[in-house]
Amino acid sequence: MNAIDEMVTNEFLTYWGFLKIPFPKVCDPTNTFLNTRYDQALKRLNQLLYTREIGVVIGEAGNGKSTLMDIFLSKISSTRYKIIPISVPQNKPRELYRSISAAMGVNTSWFGADALKVVDLLTYSYIESNRPNLILIDEAHVLTPATLNELRLLTNTKVKNEPLITLILFGQPSLSSTLKLPAMIPLAQRVGAWITLSFFNEEETINYIDWQIKNAGLNKEIFLPTTKKAIFRRSQGNPRMINRLCWESLNQGCLDGVDVITEELFAHVCKNLGPHLGN
């Protein structure tokens, strides 16, 4: 953060009385809002650690798939599991193997990457450390059927009479469509947990806004009840959109010198937002 950004941010925090930025773009996985859906999803994901099956998490853009993945990872001991997260998946099988190798700390420039070598690498890691391999792939909806099939073949491999990897895919609804293709039946039949994340309802949206304000260090109501309901209607409970709408409203409130965010101020903010947020 440069000096100007820091000055503006400090002015914003001082104006509202916050101790830290509310509605951040990047959440702290150890300190985030958890609703019933998240709690249930985390329980299903934890089951996969014991059953060693494939998990699929489906959700629209902005509804917290990556946040769920980060929360899940924050609760897993790296001394018990070999965690292999892939945040930018590759569409070509060879490049996917390269990503897996790199996530395991192997220099692929001299190691190379193909199915056999990656299986050997995962097997050695499991035997040497006695830690099961956990591969998590974010944005998995970009993967082609051919690449998904390569992952299926990895899940078929066993060591010590146990699955070599536990695989969890996080993706948008198009991933669900891909997995329903006839060619994907062998993979779909192996899915042990199919988790669909939905958006917040009105009550959850209101609780989320209140939680963000309190978590930022303020114990008073800034968004009026009617404003919070308007935010829900505009966002339809999409957490990313809620964050953006609340953040822009707080900025405008700071500029206007107001004490609370009214529905009228929120409506004004919405008129000046970009596509998918404004009118």
Backbone as CSV, one residue per row, in Angstrom:
resi,resn,N_x,N_y,N_z,CA_x,CA_y,CA_z,C_x,C_y,C_z
1,MET,0.853,-1.189,0.000,0.000,0.000,0.000,0.889,1.240,0.000
2,ASN,0.681,2.159,-0.985,1.512,3.356,-1.015,0.982,4.386,-0.016
3,ALA,1.715,5.506,0.096,1.395,6.498,1.130,0.010,7.097,0.940
4,ILE,-0.373,7.361,-0.324,-1.686,7.967,-0.586,-2.805,6.996,-0.226
5,ASP,-2.655,5.731,-0.668,-3.664,4.717,-0.341,-3.803,4.560,1.170
6,GLU,-2.676,4.553,1.854,-2.703,4.385,3.303,-3.397,5.564,3.973
7,MET,-3.152,6.770,3.474,-3.781,7.961,4.046,-5.297,7.913,3.856
8,VAL,-5.732,7.541,2.644,-7.165,7.466,2.358,-7.823,6.382,3.211
9,THR,-7.145,5.244,3.331,-7.682,4.143,4.127,-7.794,4.534,5.594
10,ASN,-6.784,5.179,6.126,-6.816,5.603,7.525,-7.920,6.625,7.755
11,GLU,-8.140,7.489,6.788,-9.226,8.475,6.890,-10.577,7.765,6.939
12,PHE,-10.731,6.746,6.104,-11.962,5.961,6.065,-12.185,5.261,7.410
13,LEU,-11.153,4.611,7.925,-11.262,3.888,9.192,-11.590,4.845,10.343
14,THR,-10.921,5.990,10.350,-11.141,6.971,11.415,-12.557,7.518,11.353
15,TYR,-13.035,7.798,10.151,-14.373,8.383,9.995,-15.443,7.478,10.601
16,TRP,-15.389,6.195,10.247,-16.427,5.285,10.724,-16.116,4.703,12.105
17,GLY,-14.849,4.735,12.501,-14.473,4.161,13.787,-14.094,2.693,13.706
18,PHE,-13.769,2.222,12.495,-13.365,0.829,12.324,-11.927,0.624,12.797
19,LEU,-11.652,-0.597,13.246,-10.278,-0.964,13.596,-9.567,-1.602,12.406
20,LYS,-10.351,-2.143,11.474,-9.801,-2.726,10.250,-10.840,-2.636,9.150
21,ILE,-10.433,-2.921,7.929,-11.312,-2.793,6.772,-12.432,-3.837,6.835
22,PRO,-13.681,-3.413,6.745,-14.782,-4.378,6.663,-15.002,-4.819,5.209
23,PHE,-15.698,-5.909,5.026,-16.032,-6.425,3.700,-14.797,-6.540,2.793
24,PRO,-13.732,-7.190,3.280,-12.500,-7.276,2.483,-12.655,-8.206,1.286
25,LYS,-11.818,-7.982,0.273,-11.831,-8.848,-0.905,-11.290,-10.234,-0.562
26,VAL,-10.290,-10.269,0.304,-9.688,-11.535,0.714,-9.996,-11.752,2.188
27,CYS,-10.645,-12.875,2.488,-11.050,-13.159,3.866,-9.958,-13.899,4.618
28,ASP,-9.920,-13.675,5.912,-9.064,-14.454,6.793,-9.792,-15.760,7.083
29,PRO,-9.287,-16.895,6.607,-10.014,-18.158,6.787,-10.206,-18.569,8.242
30,THR,-9.394,-18.009,9.130,-9.538,-18.343,10.547,-10.521,-17.413,11.256
31,ASN,-11.021,-16.419,10.539,-11.948,-15.459,11.140,-12.918,-14.984,10.073
32,THR,-13.909,-15.805,9.785,-14.855,-15.457,8.723,-16.261,-15.870,9.127
33,PHE,-17.232,-15.303,8.442,-18.639,-15.568,8.729,-19.009,-16.976,8.283
34,LEU,-19.581,-17.738,9.194,-19.997,-19.100,8.871,-21.504,-19.233,9.065
35,ASN,-22.194,-19.633,7.993,-23.621,-19.908,8.135,-23.829,-21.419,8.157
36,THR,-25.078,-21.836,8.230,-25.387,-23.265,8.322,-24.878,-24.029,7.116
37,ARG,-24.991,-23.428,5.928,-24.562,-24.112,4.702,-23.064,-24.372,4.716
38,TYR,-22.303,-23.382,5.175,-20.852,-23.561,5.258,-20.495,-24.647,6.263
39,ASP,-21.169,-24.642,7.405,-20.902,-25.655,8.426,-21.163,-27.058,7.886
40,GLN,-22.275,-27.207,7.179,-22.615,-28.513,6.616,-21.609,-28.924,5.550
41,ALA,-21.202,-27.961,4.711,-20.230,-28.259,3.659,-18.895,-28.687,4.253
42,LEU,-18.463,-28.023,5.311,-17.197,-28.369,5.950,-17.244,-29.774,6.553
43,LYS,-18.397,-30.150,7.096,-18.530,-31.502,7.645,-18.412,-32.555,6.545
44,ARG,-19.036,-32.285,5.390,-18.941,-33.230,4.279,-17.512,-33.328,3.762
45,LEU,-16.833,-32.195,3.684,-15.450,-32.203,3.214,-14.548,-32.958,4.186
46,ASN,-14.791,-32.796,5.466,-13.999,-33.516,6.464,-14.201,-35.022,6.364
47,GLN,-15.417,-35.442,5.988,-15.676,-36.872,5.806,-14.783,-37.451,4.712
48,LEU,-14.529,-36.640,3.687,-13.714,-37.124,2.568,-12.292,-37.457,3.002
49,LEU,-11.819,-36.803,4.036,-10.471,-37.094,4.522,-10.363,-38.525,5.036
50,TYR,-11.488,-39.087,5.458,-11.493,-40.441,5.997,-11.927,-41.469,4.960
51,THR,-12.871,-41.090,4.083,-13.345,-42.034,3.077,-12.449,-42.070,1.850
52,ARG,-11.598,-41.029,1.673,-10.653,-40.946,0.541,-11.379,-40.989,-0.815
53,GLU,-12.528,-40.329,-0.890,-13.279,-40.307,-2.134,-13.086,-38.973,-2.849
54,ILE,-13.809,-38.808,-3.944,-13.774,-37.559,-4.702,-14.878,-36.646,-4.185
55,GLY,-14.563,-35.373,-4.023,-15.559,-34.386,-3.628,-15.715,-33.326,-4.701
56,VAL,-16.930,-32.840,-4.880,-17.210,-31.786,-5.854,-18.003,-30.687,-5.152
57,VAL,-17.516,-29.458,-5.242,-18.210,-28.308,-4.671,-18.623,-27.396,-5.825
58,ILE,-19.935,-27.180,-5.952,-20.478,-26.393,-7.052,-21.101,-25.113,-6.511
59,GLY,-20.845,-23.998,-7.168,-21.469,-22.738,-6.760,-21.278,-21.671,-7.822
60,GLU,-22.212,-20.731,-7.870,-22.115,-19.621,-8.800,-20.914,-18.743,-8.452
61,ALA,-20.500,-17.933,-9.413,-19.389,-17.004,-9.180,-19.737,-16.068,-8.032
62,GLY,-18.812,-15.941,-7.100,-18.981,-14.983,-6.018,-19.660,-15.500,-4.784
63,ASN,-20.007,-16.805,-4.748,-20.747,-17.256,-3.568,-19.881,-17.959,-2.530
64,GLY,-18.556,-17.865,-2.669,-17.691,-18.288,-1.570,-17.036,-19.643,-1.690
65,LYS,-16.901,-20.184,-2.910,-16.230,-21.492,-3.066,-14.776,-21.418,-2.622
66,SER,-14.077,-20.395,-3.093,-12.661,-20.264,-2.728,-12.501,-20.002,-1.236
67,THR,-13.433,-19.233,-0.663,-13.400,-18.982,0.777,-13.599,-20.279,1.549
68,LEU,-14.562,-21.107,1.087,-14.791,-22.407,1.722,-13.535,-23.256,1.638
69,MET,-12.880,-23.241,0.502,-11.651,-24.013,0.323,-10.576,-23.530,1.307
70,ASP,-10.440,-22.213,1.462,-9.430,-21.666,2.376,-9.751,-22.016,3.834
71,ILE,-11.044,-21.957,4.190,-11.438,-22.308,5.557,-11.121,-23.780,5.819
72,PHE,-11.471,-24.615,4.862,-11.211,-26.047,4.980,-9.726,-26.314,5.167
73,LEU,-8.906,-25.669,4.345,-7.462,-25.859,4.432,-6.900,-25.373,5.772
74,SER,-7.488,-24.302,6.299,-6.987,-23.756,7.566,-7.228,-24.706,8.728
75,LYS,-8.145,-25.650,8.558,-8.485,-26.581,9.628,-7.771,-27.929,9.492
76,ILE,-6.982,-28.087,8.411,-6.300,-29.351,8.171,-4.837,-29.246,8.615
77,SER,-4.373,-30.234,9.303,-2.980,-30.252,9.756,-2.066,-30.704,8.612
78,SER,-1.077,-29.879,8.297,-0.120,-30.233,7.245,0.842,-31.326,7.705
79,THR,0.853,-31.606,9.002,1.682,-32.710,9.494,0.960,-34.045,9.360
80,ARG,-0.338,-34.003,9.104,-1.121,-35.228,8.960,-1.457,-35.528,7.506
81,TYR,-1.562,-34.472,6.689,-1.917,-34.644,5.274,-0.941,-33.883,4.388
82,LYS,-0.646,-34.455,3.230,0.140,-33.764,2.213,-0.851,-32.957,1.380
83,ILE,-0.900,-31.662,1.631,-1.890,-30.793,0.993,-1.334,-30.247,-0.311
84,ILE,-2.071,-30.464,-1.400,-1.626,-30.058,-2.736,-2.710,-29.178,-3.359
85,PRO,-2.694,-27.870,-3.073,-3.713,-26.979,-3.632,-3.322,-26.457,-5.004
86,ILE,-4.273,-26.417,-5.909,-4.041,-25.888,-7.257,-5.100,-24.822,-7.526
87,SER,-4.682,-23.563,-7.537,-5.632,-22.459,-7.685,-5.835,-22.049,-9.134
88,VAL,-4.866,-22.364,-9.990,-4.989,-22.031,-11.418,-4.816,-23.323,-12.212
89,PRO,-5.900,-24.075,-12.410,-5.783,-25.375,-13.089,-5.442,-25.224,-14.563
90,GLN,-4.790,-26.232,-15.113,-4.389,-26.235,-16.504,-5.251,-27.226,-17.289
91,ASN,-5.531,-26.888,-18.537,-6.442,-27.707,-19.327,-5.781,-28.903,-19.994
92,LYS,-4.493,-28.796,-20.277,-3.811,-29.915,-20.903,-3.311,-30.866,-19.815
93,PRO,-3.540,-32.164,-19.973,-3.131,-33.128,-18.941,-1.687,-32.967,-18.500
94,ARG,-0.779,-32.791,-19.471,0.632,-32.678,-19.100,0.873,-31.444,-18.230
95,GLU,0.179,-30.339,-18.548,0.338,-29.131,-17.753,-0.285,-29.305,-16.369
96,LEU,-1.373,-30.075,-16.294,-1.964,-30.360,-14.993,-0.985,-31.147,-14.129
97,TYR,-0.331,-32.145,-14.710,0.669,-32.908,-13.967,1.811,-32.007,-13.522
98,ARG,2.157,-31.056,-14.377,3.218,-30.110,-14.011,2.777,-29.269,-12.797
99,SER,1.501,-28.867,-12.783,0.983,-28.070,-11.667,1.007,-28.864,-10.365
100,ILE,0.628,-30.135,-10.447,0.650,-30.990,-9.261,2.073,-31.138,-8.738
101,SER,2.995,-31.371,-9.655,4.401,-31.517,-9.261,4.928,-30.249,-8.605
102,ALA,4.605,-29.095,-9.225,5.074,-27.821,-8.685,4.485,-27.562,-7.306
103,ALA,3.188,-27.920,-7.116,2.547,-27.722,-5.815,3.174,-28.595,-4.744
104,MET,3.846,-29.672,-5.173,4.530,-30.550,-4.223,5.983,-30.128,-4.014
105,GLY,6.363,-29.037,-4.665,7.698,-28.514,-4.475,8.762,-29.123,-5.355
106,VAL,8.328,-29.773,-6.458,9.274,-30.412,-7.369,9.550,-29.496,-8.545
107,ASN,10.816,-29.325,-8.868,11.222,-28.491,-9.999,10.899,-29.223,-11.298
108,THR,9.834,-28.812,-11.974,9.395,-29.523,-13.174,10.297,-29.287,-14.377
109,SER,11.190,-28.312,-14.289,12.087,-28.068,-15.423,13.037,-29.243,-15.626
110,TRP,13.385,-29.915,-14.510,14.241,-31.097,-14.674,13.477,-32.389,-14.420
111,PHE,12.357,-32.280,-13.723,11.586,-33.482,-13.400,10.733,-33.924,-14.579
112,GLY,10.221,-32.950,-15.356,9.258,-33.290,-16.394,7.921,-33.594,-15.741
113,ALA,6.918,-33.911,-16.517,5.606,-34.173,-15.924,4.776,-35.058,-16.832
114,ASP,4.466,-36.236,-16.352,3.500,-37.093,-17.023,2.843,-37.952,-15.949
115,ALA,1.857,-38.755,-16.353,1.071,-39.506,-15.377,1.939,-40.427,-14.526
116,LEU,2.835,-41.170,-15.167,3.647,-42.137,-14.440,4.549,-41.456,-13.414
117,LYS,5.171,-40.353,-13.825,6.075,-39.659,-12.917,5.327,-39.056,-11.731
118,VAL,4.138,-38.518,-11.990,3.357,-37.927,-10.906,2.867,-39.010,-9.941
119,VAL,2.446,-40.141,-10.470,2.048,-41.253,-9.608,3.221,-41.685,-8.737
120,ASP,4.406,-41.800,-9.340,5.600,-42.163,-8.562,5.883,-41.120,-7.478
121,LEU,5.740,-39.846,-7.840,6.002,-38.762,-6.892,5.012,-38.802,-5.725
122,LEU,3.731,-38.993,-6.034,2.706,-39.050,-4.993,2.889,-40.292,-4.110
123,THR,3.257,-41.403,-4.737,3.470,-42.645,-3.986,4.659,-42.506,-3.037
124,TYR,5.743,-41.964,-3.541,6.927,-41.762,-2.697,6.609,-40.843,-1.525
125,SER,5.855,-39.758,-1.813,5.506,-38.810,-0.766,4.680,-39.492,0.322
126,TYR,3.734,-40.312,-0.089,2.864,-41.004,0.870,3.667,-41.983,1.729
127,ILE,4.495,-42.788,1.081,5.265,-43.803,1.812,6.308,-43.161,2.723
128,GLU,6.968,-42.141,2.215,8.058,-41.515,2.961,7.555,-40.726,4.166
129,SER,6.416,-40.028,4.007,5.919,-39.161,5.089,4.747,-39.756,5.857
130,ASN,4.153,-40.828,5.287,2.955,-41.447,5.883,1.808,-40.441,5.997
131,ARG,1.774,-39.512,5.046,0.697,-38.521,4.992,-0.122,-38.736,3.721
132,PRO,-1.430,-38.953,3.821,-2.264,-39.098,2.625,-2.208,-37.833,1.766
133,ASN,-2.266,-38.012,0.461,-2.232,-36.888,-0.476,-3.634,-36.307,-0.658
134,LEU,-3.755,-35.005,-0.482,-5.024,-34.303,-0.672,-4.845,-33.256,-1.760
135,ILE,-5.479,-33.467,-2.906,-5.400,-32.517,-4.013,-6.699,-31.725,-4.084
136,LEU,-6.583,-30.401,-4.022,-7.739,-29.517,-4.132,-7.556,-28.615,-5.343
137,ILE,-8.541,-28.591,-6.229,-8.439,-27.801,-7.450,-9.545,-26.756,-7.479
138,ASP,-9.151,-25.495,-7.418,-10.102,-24.392,-7.524,-10.338,-24.081,-9.013
139,GLU,-11.467,-23.441,-9.305,-11.820,-23.086,-10.690,-11.817,-24.317,-11.600
140,ALA,-12.267,-25.436,-11.069,-12.201,-26.694,-11.822,-13.142,-26.739,-13.009
141,HIS,-14.047,-25.761,-13.126,-14.961,-25.737,-14.274,-14.236,-25.482,-15.591
142,VAL,-12.993,-25.024,-15.528,-12.249,-24.788,-16.770,-11.640,-26.076,-17.320
143,LEU,-11.658,-27.141,-16.542,-11.039,-28.390,-16.973,-11.873,-29.084,-18.046
144,THR,-11.192,-29.637,-19.038,-11.861,-30.368,-20.107,-12.167,-31.796,-19.656
145,PRO,-13.087,-32.477,-20.337,-13.342,-33.879,-20.004,-12.087,-34.735,-20.038
146,ALA,-11.203,-34.476,-20.996,-9.967,-35.268,-21.086,-9.095,-35.086,-19.844
147,THR,-9.002,-33.854,-19.356,-8.188,-33.596,-18.169,-8.843,-34.165,-16.917
148,LEU,-10.166,-34.051,-16.837,-10.886,-34.638,-15.708,-10.714,-36.150,-15.676
149,ASN,-10.671,-36.751,-16.850,-10.475,-38.197,-16.916,-9.082,-38.595,-16.421
150,GLU,-8.092,-37.751,-16.683,-6.750,-38.011,-16.162,-6.767,-38.011,-14.633
151,LEU,-7.532,-37.097,-14.063,-7.646,-37.048,-12.613,-8.332,-38.304,-12.079
152,ARG,-9.326,-38.780,-12.825,-9.998,-40.018,-12.418,-9.003,-41.173,-12.353
153,LEU,-8.129,-41.227,-13.336,-7.133,-42.302,-13.352,-6.204,-42.206,-12.144
154,LEU,-5.896,-40.975,-11.725,-5.065,-40.809,-10.527,-5.786,-41.350,-9.292
155,THR,-7.107,-41.118,-9.222,-7.852,-41.591,-8.052,-7.977,-43.110,-8.030
156,ASN,-7.757,-43.758,-9.181,-7.821,-45.223,-9.233,-6.593,-45.879,-8.614
157,THR,-5.496,-45.137,-8.556,-4.236,-45.687,-8.076,-4.277,-45.914,-6.569
158,LYS,-3.717,-47.029,-6.129,-3.703,-47.357,-4.699,-2.270,-47.574,-4.223
159,VAL,-2.057,-47.291,-2.951,-0.799,-47.576,-2.288,-1.149,-48.009,-0.869
160,LYS,-0.467,-49.034,-0.371,-0.811,-49.617,0.927,-2.279,-50.039,0.963
161,ASN,-2.783,-50.438,-0.193,-4.182,-50.859,-0.337,-5.164,-49.740,-0.010
162,GLU,-4.716,-48.504,-0.172,-5.560,-47.336,0.046,-5.442,-46.415,-1.163
163,PRO,-6.463,-45.570,-1.416,-6.380,-44.628,-2.536,-5.151,-43.733,-2.411
164,LEU,-4.498,-43.505,-3.531,-3.296,-42.674,-3.535,-3.608,-41.223,-3.200
165,ILE,-4.767,-40.736,-3.664,-5.128,-39.342,-3.435,-6.588,-39.212,-3.017
166,THR,-6.860,-38.129,-2.309,-8.225,-37.634,-2.136,-8.315,-36.388,-3.000
167,LEU,-9.336,-36.326,-3.837,-9.461,-35.235,-4.806,-10.722,-34.441,-4.530
168,ILE,-10.587,-33.106,-4.442,-11.746,-32.237,-4.260,-11.714,-31.148,-5.324
169,LEU,-12.802,-31.035,-6.080,-12.923,-30.064,-7.162,-13.889,-28.953,-6.759
170,PHE,-13.466,-27.714,-6.940,-14.318,-26.555,-6.669,-14.577,-25.844,-7.994
171,GLY,-15.850,-25.654,-8.361,-16.105,-25.021,-9.645,-17.502,-24.444,-9.773
172,GLN,-17.697,-23.699,-10.846,-18.993,-23.108,-11.160,-19.914,-24.172,-11.760
173,PRO,-21.207,-23.860,-11.931,-22.174,-24.860,-12.397,-21.812,-25.568,-13.697
174,SER,-20.993,-24.950,-14.540,-20.598,-25.626,-15.778,-19.807,-26.899,-15.490
175,LEU,-19.149,-26.969,-14.321,-18.462,-28.206,-13.929,-19.482,-29.320,-13.745
176,SER,-20.609,-28.990,-13.141,-21.683,-29.971,-12.966,-22.176,-30.474,-14.310
177,SER,-22.321,-29.552,-15.273,-22.770,-29.942,-16.616,-21.775,-30.875,-17.283
178,THR,-20.493,-30.576,-17.122,-19.455,-31.430,-17.704,-19.492,-32.826,-17.110
179,LEU,-19.659,-32.904,-15.792,-19.647,-34.200,-15.119,-20.886,-35.041,-15.440
180,LYS,-21.907,-34.401,-16.019,-23.115,-35.135,-16.406,-23.028,-35.708,-17.822
181,LEU,-21.929,-35.399,-18.533,-21.754,-35.942,-19.881,-21.564,-37.460,-19.801
182,PRO,-22.034,-38.196,-20.814,-21.880,-39.659,-20.799,-20.436,-40.112,-20.590
183,ALA,-19.490,-39.372,-21.192,-18.084,-39.751,-21.063,-17.563,-39.591,-19.642
184,MET,-18.286,-38.822,-18.812,-17.842,-38.552,-17.446,-18.472,-39.478,-16.415
185,ILE,-19.272,-40.445,-16.867,-19.938,-41.353,-15.923,-18.949,-42.072,-15.003
186,PRO,-17.828,-42.601,-15.516,-16.872,-43.275,-14.618,-16.357,-42.371,-13.491
187,LEU,-16.198,-41.072,-13.784,-15.742,-40.140,-12.751,-16.898,-39.771,-11.825
188,ALA,-18.055,-39.446,-12.396,-19.199,-39.015,-11.591,-19.614,-40.085,-10.591
189,GLN,-19.496,-41.353,-10.987,-19.881,-42.441,-10.087,-18.954,-42.569,-8.885
190,ARG,-17.792,-41.966,-8.972,-16.823,-42.039,-7.877,-16.925,-40.855,-6.914
191,VAL,-17.816,-39.925,-7.203,-17.962,-38.748,-6.343,-18.651,-39.141,-5.044
192,GLY,-17.951,-38.973,-3.942,-18.494,-39.354,-2.647,-19.237,-38.239,-1.946
193,ALA,-18.963,-37.005,-2.319,-19.652,-35.855,-1.719,-19.873,-34.807,-2.790
194,TRP,-21.136,-34.517,-3.058,-21.502,-33.500,-4.051,-22.143,-32.354,-3.289
195,ILE,-21.438,-31.242,-3.193,-21.871,-30.115,-2.364,-22.236,-28.940,-3.259
196,THR,-23.454,-28.443,-3.113,-23.895,-27.279,-3.875,-24.062,-26.103,-2.925
197,LEU,-23.287,-25.049,-3.157,-23.384,-23.849,-2.323,-24.422,-22.904,-2.917
198,SER,-25.336,-22.461,-2.102,-26.332,-21.488,-2.547,-26.011,-20.129,-1.947
199,PHE,-26.661,-19.093,-2.457,-26.455,-17.746,-1.933,-27.147,-17.586,-0.574
200,PHE,-26.811,-16.512,0.124,-27.456,-16.212,1.404,-28.937,-15.890,1.184
201,ASN,-29.775,-16.265,2.145,-31.138,-15.751,2.132,-31.141,-14.369,2.793
202,GLU,-32.316,-13.767,2.945,-32.364,-12.403,3.475,-31.832,-12.335,4.901
203,GLU,-32.231,-13.276,5.744,-31.770,-13.269,7.132,-30.253,-13.435,7.211
204,GLU,-29.708,-14.339,6.408,-28.259,-14.563,6.413,-27.517,-13.338,5.893
205,THR,-28.088,-12.670,4.896,-27.466,-11.452,4.366,-27.389,-10.382,5.441
206,ILE,-28.481,-10.190,6.172,-28.508,-9.201,7.247,-27.502,-9.571,8.344
207,ASN,-27.477,-10.835,8.714,-26.521,-11.286,9.739,-25.080,-11.113,9.262
208,TYR,-24.852,-11.360,7.972,-23.502,-11.220,7.406,-23.047,-9.766,7.467
209,ILE,-23.928,-8.841,7.089,-23.569,-7.419,7.126,-23.272,-6.992,8.557
210,ASP,-24.129,-7.392,9.496,-23.906,-7.050,10.906,-22.591,-7.643,11.413
211,TRP,-22.296,-8.887,11.005,-21.065,-9.542,11.441,-19.843,-8.794,10.919
212,GLN,-19.876,-8.378,9.665,-18.740,-7.662,9.085,-18.471,-6.350,9.820
213,ILE,-19.524,-5.635,10.149,-19.365,-4.366,10.861,-18.770,-4.604,12.253
214,LYS,-19.327,-5.579,12.953,-18.828,-5.880,14.296,-17.416,-6.426,14.247
215,ASN,-17.125,-7.269,13.280,-15.789,-7.859,13.154,-14.737,-6.807,12.832
216,ALA,-15.163,-5.706,12.222,-14.233,-4.611,11.920,-14.028,-3.689,13.114
217,GLY,-14.709,-4.001,14.231,-14.457,-3.263,15.463,-15.492,-2.244,15.856
218,LEU,-16.679,-2.296,15.231,-17.703,-1.289,15.526,-18.946,-1.965,16.088
219,ASN,-19.453,-1.447,17.196,-20.628,-2.027,17.841,-21.841,-1.112,17.727
220,LYS,-22.068,-0.610,16.558,-23.282,0.172,16.317,-23.777,-0.104,14.903
221,GLU,-25.035,0.195,14.687,-25.642,-0.083,13.389,-25.350,1.053,12.420
222,ILE,-24.717,0.725,11.307,-24.437,1.718,10.268,-25.435,1.591,9.126
223,PHE,-25.735,0.361,8.733,-26.708,0.121,7.679,-28.096,-0.008,8.311
224,LEU,-29.024,0.841,7.914,-30.372,0.764,8.448,-31.038,-0.542,8.011
225,PRO,-32.008,-1.033,8.782,-32.680,-2.299,8.429,-33.241,-2.310,7.014
226,THR,-33.835,-1.198,6.591,-34.388,-1.149,5.225,-33.274,-1.198,4.179
227,THR,-32.110,-0.636,4.518,-30.966,-0.655,3.595,-30.436,-2.072,3.438
228,LYS,-30.358,-2.796,4.542,-29.858,-4.179,4.471,-30.783,-5.048,3.629
229,LYS,-32.065,-4.802,3.725,-33.010,-5.556,2.893,-32.852,-5.179,1.427
230,ALA,-32.574,-3.908,1.166,-32.353,-3.458,-0.208,-31.073,-4.075,-0.770
231,ILE,-30.055,-4.208,0.065,-28.805,-4.841,-0.368,-29.055,-6.298,-0.725
232,PHE,-29.868,-6.969,0.071,-30.206,-8.360,-0.257,-30.919,-8.444,-1.605
233,ARG,-31.888,-7.571,-1.821,-32.635,-7.613,-3.093,-31.709,-7.361,-4.277
234,ARG,-30.806,-6.419,-4.117,-29.891,-6.081,-5.220,-28.891,-7.195,-5.468
235,SER,-28.376,-7.796,-4.406,-27.315,-8.806,-4.528,-27.849,-10.215,-4.692
236,GLN,-29.113,-10.414,-4.314,-29.705,-11.753,-4.283,-28.911,-12.708,-3.387
237,GLY,-28.221,-12.135,-2.400,-27.489,-12.947,-1.442,-26.117,-13.400,-1.896
238,ASN,-25.606,-12.848,-2.987,-24.268,-13.186,-3.476,-23.230,-12.486,-2.591
239,PRO,-22.415,-13.223,-1.823,-21.482,-12.590,-0.883,-20.529,-11.581,-1.534
240,ARG,-20.040,-11.904,-2.724,-19.115,-10.968,-3.383,-19.811,-9.653,-3.711
241,MET,-21.055,-9.749,-4.170,-21.804,-8.538,-4.488,-22.173,-7.771,-3.222
242,ILE,-22.510,-8.497,-2.148,-22.803,-7.828,-0.879,-21.596,-7.018,-0.426
243,ASN,-20.417,-7.632,-0.496,-19.186,-6.936,-0.110,-19.000,-5.651,-0.911
244,ARG,-19.168,-5.757,-2.224,-18.943,-4.594,-3.087,-19.970,-3.506,-2.808
245,LEU,-21.234,-3.891,-2.676,-22.290,-2.904,-2.444,-22.103,-2.202,-1.103
246,CYS,-21.761,-2.956,-0.073,-21.558,-2.359,1.247,-20.323,-1.464,1.264
247,TRP,-19.256,-1.921,0.623,-18.015,-1.139,0.581,-18.229,0.195,-0.128
248,GLU,-18.899,0.161,-1.278,-19.154,1.389,-2.023,-20.075,2.318,-1.241
249,SER,-21.029,1.747,-0.528,-21.944,2.566,0.271,-21.211,3.247,1.419
250,LEU,-20.303,2.515,2.062,-19.529,3.104,3.149,-18.618,4.214,2.640
251,ASN,-18.025,4.008,1.484,-17.183,5.057,0.894,-17.998,6.311,0.590
252,GLN,-19.180,6.103,0.006,-20.033,7.245,-0.322,-20.511,7.937,0.944
253,GLY,-20.827,7.143,1.960,-21.246,7.728,3.228,-20.163,8.576,3.853
254,CYS,-18.924,8.126,3.716,-17.785,8.896,4.224,-17.662,10.219,3.480
255,LEU,-17.817,10.171,2.163,-17.726,11.388,1.343,-18.861,12.365,1.648
256,ASP,-20.041,11.814,1.904,-21.212,12.658,2.159,-21.288,13.132,3.602
257,GLY,-20.476,12.545,4.476,-20.476,12.962,5.871,-21.692,12.519,6.659
258,VAL,-22.217,11.337,6.338,-23.411,10.848,7.024,-23.019,9.889,8.146
259,ASP,-23.982,9.601,9.029,-23.733,8.701,10.152,-24.212,7.283,9.878
260,VAL,-25.198,7.158,8.998,-25.767,5.850,8.677,-25.987,5.756,7.174
261,ILE,-26.073,4.522,6.691,-26.322,4.284,5.269,-27.829,4.064,5.090
262,THR,-28.462,5.042,4.491,-29.902,4.944,4.245,-30.159,4.229,2.929
263,GLU,-31.414,3.852,2.725,-31.785,3.209,1.468,-31.633,4.178,0.304
264,GLU,-31.863,5.483,0.567,-31.718,6.489,-0.484,-30.264,6.615,-0.918
265,LEU,-29.348,6.642,0.050,-27.924,6.719,-0.292,-27.510,5.466,-1.056
266,PHE,-27.988,4.307,-0.611,-27.658,3.051,-1.296,-28.155,3.063,-2.740
267,ALA,-29.358,3.575,-2.968,-29.913,3.653,-4.321,-29.047,4.554,-5.195
268,HIS,-28.553,5.646,-4.623,-27.663,6.544,-5.366,-26.362,5.847,-5.741
269,VAL,-25.816,5.071,-4.795,-24.586,4.335,-5.062,-24.787,3.341,-6.206
270,CYS,-25.923,2.661,-6.217,-26.189,1.644,-7.231,-26.238,2.229,-8.643
271,LYS,-26.650,3.489,-8.747,-26.760,4.117,-10.067,-25.389,4.336,-10.701
272,ASN,-24.351,4.338,-9.881,-23.009,4.650,-10.391,-22.083,3.441,-10.418
273,LEU,-22.657,2.255,-10.256,-21.831,1.053,-10.290,-21.801,0.468,-11.700
274,GLY,-20.841,-0.408,-11.909,-20.650,-1.000,-13.234,-21.626,-2.115,-13.535
275,PRO,-21.381,-2.864,-14.631,-22.261,-3.948,-15.036,-22.432,-4.992,-13.934
276,HIS,-23.632,-5.562,-13.859,-23.973,-6.633,-12.915,-24.118,-6.149,-11.478
277,LEU,-23.901,-4.840,-11.245,-24.090,-4.302,-9.904,-25.049,-3.122,-9.912
278,GLY,-24.942,-2.269,-10.941,-25.801,-1.092,-11.009,-27.110,-1.400,-11.705
279,ASN,-27.751,-0.346,-12.200,-29.042,-0.519,-12.870,-28.896,-1.239,-14.195
